[in-house]
Amino acid sequence: MSAEKMKNPMCGEVRVDCYVAVFDKFNAEYPDARFEVITRQTIPGIGHTTPSVLSPTWSLLTAAKQEGWSMDQYCAELAKQFNGDVAALVLINELAKVVYGGKDVFLVCFEKDPGRCHRGFVKTLVDMCVRELT
């Protein structure tokens, strides 16, 4: 059981196991959950029509791939990007309030493996904000 659940048993969870290719399955299985698509590319078929403020910039993503950054390095650069972006910080706090209010939040991206995706980092940020609410 997570620390958030122990402090607030009604607390939801931040989940990173959903990605674009399986979105429909998860959306049908968890109709009450919030699905936050955190991609730069829009995906109108699932209602994602504007790039997310929680996605890496194209230049950051390109540099990470071309230079073979580790996940730690990638997340450190992503943290710098989010730190200067009020909209990103507002959305992280909004997601934390949804989780604290008892709903699960699924962070959705294209990458299948959450260990190789920024979803894990965003989850960490949202979880930190949930802890501050408890």
KAQUIQUI-V57538 format. One record per residue. N is the residue number from 1. SS is DSSP state (h for helix, s for strand, l for the rest). PHI is phi in radians with two decimals (none if undefined). PSI is psi in whole degrees, -180 to 180 (NA if undefined). Layout:
((N SS PHI PSI) (N SS PHI PSI))
//
This chain:
((1 l none 135) (2 l -1.25 159) (3 h -1.08 -35) (4 h -1.12 -41) (5 h -1.13 -38) (6 h -1.15 -38) (7 h -1.37 -34) (8 l -2.43 95) (9 l -1.08 -16) (10 l -1.53 -4) (11 l -1.12 139) (12 l -1.40 -166) (13 l -2.29 153) (14 s -1.66 125) (15 s -2.09 143) (16 l -2.11 13) (17 l -1.53 -1) (18 l -1.78 136) (19 l -2.37 169) (20 h -0.91 -43) (21 h -1.12 -24) (22 h -2.02 14) (23 h -0.95 -48) (24 h -1.03 -41) (25 h -1.10 -49) (26 h -1.17 -40) (27 h -1.07 -39) (28 h -1.25 -37) (29 h -1.31 -29) (30 l -2.22 69) (31 l -1.14 -22) (32 l -1.61 -4) (33 l -1.40 161) (34 s -1.74 131) (35 s -1.91 117) (36 s -1.93 108) (37 s -1.42 119) (38 l -2.01 56) (39 l -1.97 156) (40 l -1.35 -38) (41 l -1.40 136) (42 l -1.37 152) (43 s -2.36 80) (44 h -1.00 -31) (45 h -1.06 -20) (46 h -2.05 17) (47 l 1.49 11) (48 s -1.76 97) (49 l -1.92 -2) (50 l -2.36 146) (51 l -1.02 144) (52 l -1.44 142) (53 l -1.24 -10) (54 l -1.74 20) (55 l -1.88 154) (56 l -1.19 150) (57 l -1.13 158) (58 h -1.04 -40) (59 h -1.16 -39) (60 h -1.15 -46) (61 h -1.09 -43) (62 h -1.11 -46) (63 h -1.07 -43) (64 h -1.06 -43) (65 h -1.26 -46) (66 h -1.19 -35) (67 h -1.67 -1) (68 l 1.10 42) (69 l -1.06 148) (70 l -1.28 164) (71 h -1.07 -36) (72 h -1.07 -45) (73 h -1.16 -43) (74 h -1.05 -47) (75 h -1.17 -35) (76 h -1.10 -42) (77 h -1.21 -38) (78 h -1.13 -38) (79 h -1.07 -41) (80 h -1.09 -42) (81 h -1.08 -48) (82 h -1.18 -37) (83 h -1.03 -32) (84 l -1.65 9) (85 l -2.11 103) (86 h -1.03 -41) (87 h -1.07 -39) (88 h -1.14 -44) (89 h -1.15 -38) (90 h -1.11 -44) (91 h -1.15 -40) (92 h -1.03 -45) (93 h -1.16 -38) (94 h -1.09 -44) (95 h -1.12 -39) (96 h -1.08 -40) (97 h -1.16 -36) (98 h -1.10 -46) (99 h -1.11 -47) (100 h -1.07 -31) (101 l -1.36 -2) (102 l 1.90 0) (103 l -1.72 145) (104 l -1.36 145) (105 s -2.10 125) (106 s -1.77 124) (107 s -1.60 123) (108 s -2.06 133) (109 l -2.54 -177) (110 l -1.40 -33) (111 l -1.18 126) (112 l -1.18 -45) (113 l -1.50 110) (114 h -1.11 -20) (115 h -1.28 -14) (116 h -2.01 17) (117 l -2.25 154) (118 l -1.22 -8) (119 h -0.99 -41) (120 h -1.08 -40) (121 h -1.19 -45) (122 h -1.09 -39) (123 h -1.00 -45) (124 h -1.03 -43) (125 h -1.13 -44) (126 h -1.14 -44) (127 h -1.02 -39) (128 h -1.08 -41) (129 h -1.19 -36) (130 h -1.08 -44) (131 h -1.03 -36) (132 h -1.19 -26) (133 h -1.39 -22) (134 l -1.47 NA))
//
